[in-house]
Amino acid sequence: MIPGPVEMSSTVLQANSTPATAHTDPVFVEAFGEVIEMLRTVVGTTSGQPFVIAGSGTLGWDQTAANLVEAGERVLVLSNGYFGEGLADCMEAYGAQVTRLRAAPGHRQALAEVAAALRAHKYKIVTISQVDTSTGVLGDVQGVAELVREHSPDTLVVVDGVCATAAERLYFDSWGVDVVITASQKALGSPPGISVVVASQKALGVLEARTTPVPAYYVNWKRWLPIMKSYEARAVKYFATPCVQAIFALNTSLKEMLPAGMEPVFAAHERTAAQVRAAVAAWGLETVAAEPELCSNAMTAVWLPENIQAADLLPKLKARGIVAAGGILAGHAHRYFRLGHMGISATSDNGYVETMLKAATEALDECGHSAGRSTPPRL
């Protein structure tokens, strides 16, 4: 029950274990084309272009930076934790002049701060983590996108949705998002191994207008765009071998997710997250996210009491059959732990979350903390 990779349905696991299949096989060509189409539904776009490439979620950072940034151009990164900092580092690796607008742990940037930054400089890109997996803080994608349209309409809005896509509400077209970066192993509910990026037609126009070559080979969208278009048209075209079994698994997961559209999926994650936050309150503890409106529906990070460290708690959870995650914020990693509740853990009546919460209650008690006994200090 970590914040990804997540538990998967038996049918997804079965799809991932199919015999060796050529990427030219008509069965795979159909499955790949369906995945491209279904991903548009997940993020709420009719015109966005999905790129489905073998790799981790981090590869989406490289895809975005390599294709959309030219050396010396300004990028504003709204950093709410470990992964915001990583995205900034990636942008710098491709020559961007990065401004990092940081929030304190458990917080996000006030929209007034973002507006001031947009007035101060012209940026090629503004990035926002919809959920930073290190803290469980929910970014205000809609609010930031509205500010960009108001103050700098040429600026591209890039959303790191690795720990959010298919768990948090996102309406790509109506909100004015230009890029969503995500991956297969979180709320999309399939095994690790697929980097998913959806780019707006505006973003593809920026790619075409580059004055310098894309400084990458594998992640060059000019090489991948014909591949995506071809598979969506149910025809084979080759640049690099796709991850066949992982795409079969993602196809299965998306078909299980989408029969009634995304609204029931979002609602299920919201209900499950509320259940987890109620348990945290009953333990007498606090989420790392400092306010209810900052709490993610995909995962929850929880401050531990002063007398307990993550290294004390996690083995006791594992002994009860629950694998949870420790903290990863520099200087605070030992002070909190993280629970994932996305994908089928949220959308199916399988008892996973109830089992997790019962185990956490017992493990905290074994560590010497009874429900309601103490509240950890805030940073």
N, C-alpha and C positions, 0 to 999 in steps of 0.2 A: 504493500500500500504506500509506495513512495510516489513522488510526483512525476512518474514516468521513468522507465517503461511501465505500462499498466497491465492489469489483468485483461485477458482476451477471451472471447467466447470460444467454445469448442469448434464451431464451424470455421472461425477465423484461423485457429491453429491448424485445422485440417487443410484449409486452403494453402497454408504456408508449407505444408509437407507433401505437396503433390510431386509426382515424378519429374525428372528433368524435362523441361519444355523449351523448345526453341523460341526465341523472341520473334520469329517469323511465323509461328504457328497461328492459324486463324483464331483459335480459341483465346490465345493470349492477346492477339491484336484487338479482338472485341473487348476483352477485359480492360486493357489499357485505355482504349477509347472511352469506355464507360467511366473509368476513374477520372479522367480529365473532365468529363461533363459533370459528374457528381460533385467534384470539388468546387465548381462554380456555385452550386446550390449551397454547400456548406458555408461559404464565406459571403453569400448574398450578392452575386454579380451575374450579369448576363453577358458582359463583354470582356471581362478580365481574362487574361491568358495564364492558365496554370503551366508551371514547369515542374515535372515529376522526374527527379533525377536521383540516382543511387548516391546516398550519403547521409550524414546526420543533419540535425536541425542547424548546426553551426555552418554547414555548407551554404545555407540560405543567406547568411551574412555575406559570404564571399560572392555569391551570385549577385546580390544587390549592389555591393560596393564595386565590384569589378565592372559591372555593366552600366551603372548609372552615375558614377563619380569619376571626374577627371582630376588629375593632380592639381592641387591648389584650391579646389572648390570648397566652399564652406558647408559643413554639416553640423546641425544642432542635435545632440543626443540627450534625450531626457532619461537620466539614469536613476533607477530606483533600486539598484543592487548589483550583484555580481555580474549578471548577464547584460545589463545596460553598459557596464564598463567593458565587457568583452566585445560588444558590438562597436563601441567607440574605438577600441584598439584595432578591430578589423578595418574600420573605415580609414583609420590612419595608415594602416599597412598599404592601402591603395592610393595614398597620397592626399587624402582629404585633410582639410584644415578643420579640426573638430573642436567645437565648444561643448563642454559637458555641463549640463544643468542638473546638478545632483540634488536629491532629496535625502533627508535624514532617514535612517532605518525605520521602516514602518510607515513612512509618509510618501506622498507624491507631490509633484510640483503644483503650486497654485497656478490657475490659469492666468492670473495677472503677471506672474513671473514669465510664463511662456510668451505672453503678448509683448512684454517688454523686450525679451530677447529677439523676437521677430521684428520689432521696430528698430532695434539697434543695428542689425546686419541683415543682408540678403543671403538666404541659405538655399543651397541646391536641394537639400533633403532635411527633413525633421524626422527623427526616429523616436518611437515610443514602444516600450515593452507593455503589451496589454496585461500580462502577468509576469512579474519577475519571479522565477522559480526559487530564488534564494530567500525571498521574503513573503511571498504570497500577496503582495500588494497589487491591487488592480489599477491600471492606468486608465485615464479618461480619454479614450481614443476619440469618441465623438466630439468632446469639448475641444481637444487639440486640433482636430481636423477643421472644425468651424473657425478657430482662430487663424489657421493657415489660410483658409479661403478669404478671410476678412483682410488680413494684413499682408499676405504674400502668396497670391493665388498661383504663381508659377512654381512654388516650392512643392516638392513631392513629399507626401505623407507615407512613411514606412512604418509598418507595425510588426514588431516581433511577437508573433502569436504562438510560439512553440508550446507554451504551457497554457494556452487559452483557446485556440481554434477548436470549435465544436463543443466547447464548454461555456465560454462567455459569449454574450450577444455581440455580433459584429455584422454590420450591414454595409458591405464594401462600397456598393454604388451610391446608396443614399447618403452615407456619411462622407463620401469623397476621399476614400482611401486609395492610395496608388500602389502599394505593395504590401502583401501579407506574407510573412515568413513563418513556416510551420514545419512539422515533421510527423511521421507516421505513428510514433510510439506513445503518444499521449492521448488526448481525448479523441483522436481519430481512431484509436482502438485497435491498432495492429502492431506487428513487430517493428523494432528499430530497423533503419536501413534506407528510408526514403526521405529525401529533402523535398519539401513541397513549397513552392513560391507561386503566388498569384500576382501578376503585374497588370496594371491598368493600361489602356491604350495610350494614355498620356505618358506613362513611364516608357512604353515601347517607342513612342515618338522621341523621347529624350535619348534613348539608345541610338536611334537612327541619326539624330542630330549631332552625335559626338564629333569632335574635331580631332580626336586621337584614337588609335586603335584600342579595343578592349584588352587590358593587360593580363589576360588569362586565356587558357586554352580550354580546359574541361568545362568551366562554368560560363563560357561565352554564349549568351543567349542567341546570337546570330547563328550559331551552330545548332542549338537545341530547338529553336522555334520551328524550323521545317519538320523536325522529328515529331514535336507535339501536334502540329497541324496534320501531319500525315496519319499518325495513329488515331487521332480523333475522326478522321475521314475513313478509318478502317483500312488503311494501307500501310505497308511496311516501308520504313526508311531508316537508314543506319547512320549513327555517329559513334555511339558507345553502347555497349550491351546493357540493356535495362535489367533491373533486379526482378526477375520474372516472378519467383515465388512470393516475394514481398508485395508485389503489385497484385497478384491474385488475392493475397490476404487482405490488402487494403480495399480491394473491390468488394470482397465479402462483407467487411466491416461497414463500409459506406452503404451498402444495400440494406444491411440490418438497421442502420441508423435513420435512413431517410424516407421510409414509407409515408410518414405523415409530415415531412418537412422538418425544419430545424426548430420551430417554436417549442414542440414538446420536449426536444432534447435540451434546450436551454432551461426550460421550466424544471426538468428533472434535476439538472445540476444545481439549480437554485434551491430546490427543496433539500437536497442532500447536504449542501453546504450549510444551510440553516441548522440542520440536525447536528452537524459536526460542531458548529459554533456554540450551540446550546450545551453540548457535552463539555466543551472547553470551559464555559462559564460555570457549569456544575462542578468541575474540578477545582474551581477557584483560581483559574489561571487566565492569562490574556493572550490574544493573538498578537503576532508581531505587527500585523496591520493595525494601525493605531485607532482607527475608527471603523464602524460597521460598513460604511460605504466604500472603504478601501479594501475590503476583504474579497479575495478571489472565490469563485465558485468551483474552481478546479482543484484547489489544494488549500491547506491551512498550515501556517507556521505558528508554533506555540512557544511562548517564553516559559522556561522552566523555573521552579523555585530556586532560591539562592543556594540551597543545600544539595541540589541535584544537578548533575551535568548530563549531557546527551550520552556520553559514554557509559553512564550508570543505567540509563533507561533503555537504550536500544537493545542490549542483549536480553533484557527481561521481556521485551516485546517479542523478540525473535523466538525465545523459548516458548511463547504462546502462539507461535505460528504466524506472526505479523512482522514483516520487514518494513520498517519506517526509515526515514532519512534524518541525519543530523543536520545541523546548520552549516552554512558555507560562507557566511559573511565574515570577512577578516576581523579578528578581534572579538567576535561574538559567537563563533561557531559552536562552542561548547554550551552556550546559554539557551539554546532552543532546539526543537525538533520539528520535522515536517511530515505531514500526512497528505497523501494523494487521495482524491475522491472524484475521479473523472472516468469517462468511458462507461463500461458496463457496470462498474461499481456504483455509478450514480443512476444509470438509466434502467437497470434490470433489478428485479426483486430477488437478489441472490444472497442477501444477508452479509455481504462483505463488509459494509461500513459498520453495521451493528457489531460484528465480530471484532473489528478493529477497535471500536470504541470501548467495548467490554475489556479487551486485552489491555488497552492503555490505562483504563481505570485501575485494573489489578496491578499493572506494572508500576504505576505511580504509587500505589499503596505499599507495594513491596519496597519501593525506594524510600518510604517513610513519609509520603505525602498523601493525606486523606482529603477527600473532596471538600473544597471550601476552606481548607486550613490556612492558606496564605496566598498572597498575590505577589508576584515578582515585581521588582522595581522596574520602572520605565527607563529607557535610555534618555 
